[in-house]
Amino acid sequence: MTRLSNATLAHLDPHVSVPSYRRTALTPGMAHIGVGGFHRAHQAMYLDRLMEAGQAHDWGIVGIGVMPGDRRMQEALASQDYLYTLVVKHPNGVLEPRVIGSIIDYRYAPDDPEGVIEMLADPAIRIVSLTVTEGGYNVHPITGEFDLETADVLHDLEHPIAPRSSFGLVVAAIERRRDRGLAPFTVMSCDNIPGNGDVARRMFGAFAHARDPQLGQYLEAQVPFPNSMVDRITPVTTPADIEELHQRFDLEDAWPVICEPFTQWVLEDHFAMGRPALDDVGVQVVEDVEPYELMKLRLLNASHQAMCYLGYLAGYRYAHEVCQDPLFVEFLLGYMKDEGSPTLPEVPGVDLDQYRHTLIERFANPEIKDTLARLCAESSDRIPKWLVPVIRRQLEQGGALKRSATVVASWARYAEGVDEQGQPIAVVDRLKDQLTPIAVSQHARPTAFIENRELFGSLAEAPRFVDAYVEALKRLQQQGARATLEALAADEARSQV
């Protein structure tokens, strides 16, 4: 068994691609907060691809961990010289492993916040990127503004030189650079939220204003926050994935990453101190990201929600199982064509019909083994951002919404915490303690779940949506997920006669 490290790269199985560039010649240029599977399958992969082409050797990535769980990632990467294996799994069973070398360091911020701030203040760092999940931007769930009352934010406002949060670290570094007469870095969000750069600008700006109004004004005027759209299915690495790497390639990697072949990154070209030539390795650098972003959020991400609760309730546990079932495929394509797509602006250069069918092919990849439990997690951060805007738009323009209403009803049914066989569901959601009692109560009051204005706004006051939702919920409760989709398909067929 060969343990992954700089020293062993030349001795790995020849089927494992390794960096041909000298990693010792790489210098830092980008810092990334939130080094998880997605960052390593996406942004770090693109940088590695560019480095392999002989470019961007001054854009090495320094990872930053802020959350308690990040220590494990820091330890895993440090133990193997910050290398890791990216395993692309093709639908035919072919594995394509590549050792990624673009991450050159990793700092766990709680151990040395001052050191992290000073590293970010170094003029060599020109981009600070983020994958901190939808919930990582500290948006107040009711007001939509920055939440100044969380424990970490309150701590960071009181202790600006020893911050705990990404807001405290980044703003302290921006302040330090300003005071030293250095240009600011660009803050580049790579999270799945609409207008991710705009959201980041508002949230970091609000924190900076709370620290110092002049600093807030400087940040808003001088620090770029480009929007981006990112896409690659990257399931959680399992012990079986690690063992498969052992068995097939004689390679020991503490934390490899598994992903699908497809990858897409659409990026707004708005940077303070330059950027790597990412457009040379497949990144779409554009003036306006919004059409691509909406396409992805309302078709791919919302379709994940459309399949996960219904699929789980029907007894499936993986996305590929759902998307190999013609009944579910018909439902998903119907949602995308008749409800999601009509809410989209023109998407330059994209054939939406081809895109929709490509999504089904991606979801059906049996090698990825993307769990429905992963897709069902943190629904309260997802449904309001990805699906509720579709419903609102369809209400405005008189469009179809029965499938969207069924998806919301399937979430409400899933949130009851018991599946169709009477087995407990491990609901993972920041609002679980609030939502589960409401979901249980909906047997007596069917609209209880959608009356939560924090999540659904005024949808409970829209009769057309309420009627479709209540009908779907009752079917789910009384007949189950499969029968609900069968009834919906029959209703659709009758309406077209």
MOTAWO-V88059 format. One record per residue. NEAR is the number of other ideal C-beta (glycine too) atoms within 8 Angstrom. Layout:
# MOTAWO-V88059
near = {NEAR	NEAR}
This chain:
# MOTAWO-V88059
near = {6	10	7	14	9	7	4	10	11	5	5	13	8	4	5	12	6	10	11	4	11	5	10	4	7	14	8	14	13	15	15	17	15	15	15	8	12	11	14	14	14	14	13	14	14	13	14	13	10	15	16	9	8	6	9	10	11	8	12	14	15	15	15	15	15	13	5	5	6	12	10	7	14	13	8	11	16	9	6	13	7	11	14	16	15	14	14	11	13	11	8	4	6	6	11	10	15	13	15	14	13	13	18	11	9	14	14	10	12	8	5	8	13	8	8	12	14	9	12	13	11	8	7	8	15	13	14	15	14	15	14	10	9	11	7	10	11	12	10	9	6	6	4	5	8	11	9	9	5	8	5	9	16	10	12	14	10	6	8	10	8	7	14	11	12	12	13	16	17	13	14	12	13	15	12	11	13	12	6	7	4	8	7	11	16	16	16	13	14	13	13	8	10	9	9	14	15	9	13	13	12	10	13	15	11	12	15	16	11	10	11	8	6	6	14	14	9	12	14	10	5	8	14	8	14	13	13	15	12	12	9	12	11	11	13	6	10	8	5	6	11	13	8	9	15	11	6	6	11	6	14	9	11	9	10	13	13	12	16	12	8	9	12	10	15	11	14	12	9	8	11	10	8	4	9	10	9	12	8	7	10	8	10	10	8	10	4	6	13	9	12	13	15	12	14	13	13	15	16	10	12	15	14	11	16	13	15	13	14	17	14	15	14	11	8	10	8	10	16	13	10	15	13	8	9	5	10	14	11	9	15	15	11	11	15	13	10	10	16	13	12	11	12	13	6	5	10	5	3	8	5	11	7	7	11	13	9	9	13	12	9	10	16	11	13	8	9	13	9	12	11	15	10	9	12	12	8	11	13	12	10	12	13	10	11	13	15	13	11	15	14	10	11	15	12	6	7	5	11	8	14	11	14	13	14	15	16	15	12	15	12	13	13	13	15	11	9	7	10	8	5	5	6	6	10	5	11	8	11	7	8	10	6	7	14	12	8	12	14	9	9	14	5	4	6	8	11	10	12	12	8	9	9	6	9	13	7	7	12	10	5	9	5	8	12	13	8	12	14	10	9	15	13	9	11	14	7	5	7	9	13	8	9	15	13	9	10	13	11	8	9	10	8	7	6	5	4}
